[in-house]
Amino acid sequence: MALSPDGRTFAIGSGKGDIHLWDRVTGVHKTALIGRTDGIFSVSFSPDGRTIASASGDSTR
């Protein structure tokens, strides 16, 4: 799980390879980022909050 630099959004990586973005204040699900084929080990926001990096066992970049 990672919190965005502005504190408004948190990202959670799933065991299925998706990253889900949630509004921290309201708890509303914003979107899902789909593309990995294996579980997500970790997620991180860039300092400006515009990019999310993830680590997975699926050997993709």
C-alpha positions as CSV (number, residue, x, y, z in Angstrom):
1,M,0.0,0.0,0.0
2,A,1.2,3.5,-0.7
3,L,-0.1,7.0,0.1
4,S,0.1,9.7,-2.6
5,P,2.3,12.7,-1.8
6,D,-0.7,15.0,-1.4
7,G,-2.3,12.5,1.0
8,R,-5.5,12.2,-1.0
9,T,-5.1,8.8,-2.6
10,F,-3.9,5.5,-1.6
11,A,-2.9,2.6,-3.9
12,I,-3.2,-1.0,-3.0
13,G,-1.7,-3.9,-5.0
14,S,-3.7,-7.1,-5.2
15,G,-2.6,-10.7,-5.3
16,K,-4.1,-10.9,-8.8
17,G,-1.8,-8.2,-10.3
18,D,-4.2,-5.2,-10.2
19,I,-3.5,-1.8,-8.4
20,H,-6.6,-0.2,-6.9
21,L,-6.7,3.6,-6.2
22,W,-8.9,4.8,-3.4
23,D,-9.9,8.3,-2.1
24,R,-8.4,8.5,1.4
25,V,-11.0,10.9,2.8
26,T,-14.3,9.4,1.3
27,G,-13.2,5.8,0.9
28,V,-14.5,5.8,-2.7
29,H,-12.8,3.5,-5.2
30,K,-11.3,5.7,-8.0
31,T,-10.0,3.2,-10.5
32,A,-8.1,0.0,-11.0
33,L,-4.8,-0.3,-13.0
34,I,-4.7,-3.7,-14.7
35,G,-1.8,-5.2,-16.6
36,R,0.3,-7.3,-14.3
37,T,0.0,-11.1,-14.6
38,D,1.1,-12.0,-11.0
39,G,0.6,-10.5,-7.6
40,I,1.9,-7.1,-6.7
41,F,4.6,-7.0,-4.0
42,S,4.8,-3.3,-3.6
43,V,3.6,0.0,-5.0
44,S,5.0,3.5,-4.8
45,F,4.0,7.0,-6.0
46,S,6.5,9.3,-7.7
47,P,7.3,12.5,-5.8
48,D,4.8,14.5,-7.9
49,G,2.1,11.9,-7.5
50,R,1.6,11.5,-11.3
51,T,3.3,8.1,-11.7
52,I,2.9,4.8,-9.8
53,A,5.5,2.1,-9.8
54,S,4.9,-1.5,-8.9
55,A,6.9,-4.6,-8.2
56,S,5.6,-8.1,-9.2
57,G,6.8,-11.6,-9.8
58,D,5.7,-11.5,-13.4
59,S,9.0,-10.3,-14.9
60,T,7.4,-7.3,-16.8
61,R,8.7,-3.7,-16.8
